[in-house]
Amino acid sequence: MEHNIEHCQNPWKDTCHQEQIKLYIQINGEIIPICEHCWSKIADQDTEW
C-alpha cells in the first residue's frame, strides 16, 4: 500500500520535505504547498508576488 503524503515544495528551497503544510501559494497558476518553517522565512523576505 502506497501512501501519498503531501510535503513542502518551497520553490526557493529544494531540500525541504516537511509534511506539516501551513498554507498554499500560487505561482504561475500552480498551487504549491508550503510548511510553517519555510513560510516564516518566505514571509520575512522582500519578495513581490
HELIX and SHEET records of a PDB file:
HELIX    1   1 GLU A   36  ASP A   44  1                                   9    
SHEET    1   A 2 ILE A  21  ILE A  27  0                                        
SHEET    2   A 2 GLU A  30  CYS A  35 -1                                        
END                                                                             
